[in-house]
Every structure is written in C-alpha cells, then in structure tokens.
Amino acid sequence: MTIRLRIKEILEEKGKSNYWLSQQLGMCYRNYHNIVTNQTSSIRFDTMERLCEILEIPVSDLFEQIDDKQD
C-alpha cells in the first residue's frame, strides 16, 4: 500500500496553478515541488494544515491510498 498526496488533482479541480499554490504556501520551490510530485517521505503537520486552509478542503481529501499489490 502506498499513500500519496492528491495536490495536483485538487488544483485541477479548483482551476488553480502550481505557481498560485507555491506563492500561497511561501515555501522554497524545491520543497514545494517534492511535496506536489510525491517525491518526499514525510510532510509536516503545519504544511498539511496550510494546504487544507488554502485549498479549502478537509485533510482526508489530501491523501489517496494506492494498492501496490501485483497479482
């Protein structure tokens, strides 16, 4: 099982850009990019809270569970 962030999908649903969100978060682009592209192994609670506030979503909408099992 893999847990991934759905930030790209949420931005598309809301008609917002990566640039817009990176400006709202005010974090360095490298960290922002790693989070959005799921190239990070952790995310801080305060970053999750800010993402939820900015995107106006519950924290459960940020995540997606993917079954990695290969039959």
Secondary structure, 3 states (H helix, E strand, C coil): CEEEECHHHHHHHHCCCHHHHHHHHCCCHHHHHHHHCCCCCCCCHHHHHHHHHHHCCCHHHHEEEECCCCC
